[in-house]
Amino acid sequence: MPQFSISASADVTDAEALALYESVGWAAYSRDLGLLVRAIRNSSFVVTARSVGGELVGLARAVSDDATICYLQDILVDPAFQGTGVGRTLLEAVQARYGHVRQTVLLTDNEPGQRAFYEALGFTEGADFSPEPLRVFALIR
């Protein structure tokens, strides 16, 4: 299993960010490098994963008021490192940082495995809350 290290730092070069987002096919982010870099730099919290050789292999970023809400904006792992615990470790770092915050929210693609991954980490899909489901609304441009 590949080894990696975690750092609570937005110290990511533009080229590293672009390569990572492209590796997972997130074209909405990678087509405008300036916007991507600004999004990372302006995030409330960024945590990165690097291979033993120092290559950026994962990143999670959150936007938060540090009181009531933490929005997990991105969590991505280079395909070569998926299934090795990088994603779980990144998410746990965000949860540790914002453990005092009432709500942690994320939107994700409807890909196989997404639901199982997030549920294994304690998340509940809005329709599955009880006693009443939650409605989730988003405006994507």
Residue pairs with C-beta under 8 A, 6 or more apart in sequence:
1 84
1 85
2 51
2 52
2 57
2 80
2 81
2 84
3 51
3 52
4 49
4 50
4 51
4 52
4 57
4 58
4 81
4 84
4 86
4 89
5 49
5 50
5 52
6 47
6 48
6 49
6 89
6 90
6 93
7 47
7 48
7 50
8 45
8 46
8 47
8 93
8 97
9 46
9 47
9 48
10 40
10 41
10 43
10 46
10 48
10 61
11 48
12 40
12 46
12 48
12 56
12 59
14 33
14 37
16 56
17 33
17 36
17 37
17 40
17 56
17 59
18 30
18 33
18 36
19 56
20 56
20 57
20 58
20 59
20 76
20 78
21 29
21 30
21 36
21 76
22 30
23 78
23 79
24 76
24 77
24 78
24 79
26 76
29 35
29 36
29 39
29 74
30 36
39 61
39 73
40 46
40 59
40 61
43 61
43 62
43 63
43 73
44 62
44 63
44 64
44 66
44 70
45 61
45 62
45 64
45 94
45 97
45 98
46 59
46 60
46 61
46 62
47 59
47 60
47 61
47 90
47 93
47 94
47 97
48 56
48 58
48 59
49 56
49 57
49 58
49 59
49 77
49 81
49 86
49 89
49 90
50 56
50 57
51 57
51 81
55 78
56 78
57 77
57 78
57 80
57 81
57 86
58 75
58 76
58 77
58 78
58 81
58 86
58 87
58 90
59 74
59 75
59 76
59 90
60 72
60 74
60 75
60 76
60 90
60 91
60 93
60 94
61 72
61 73
61 74
62 70
62 71
62 72
62 73
62 94
62 97
62 98
63 70
63 71
63 73
64 70
64 71
64 98
64 101
66 98
66 101
67 101
68 101
68 102
68 103
69 101
69 102
69 103
69 104
69 105
70 94
70 98
70 101
70 103
70 104
70 105
71 104
71 105
71 106
72 91
72 94
72 104
72 105
72 106
73 106
75 87
75 90
75 91
75 94
75 106
77 86
77 87
77 90
87 117
88 121
91 121
92 121
94 104
95 104
95 121
95 122
98 104
104 123
106 118
106 123
107 136
107 138
108 114
108 118
115 125
118 125
119 125
126 133
126 134
126 135
126 136
127 133
127 134
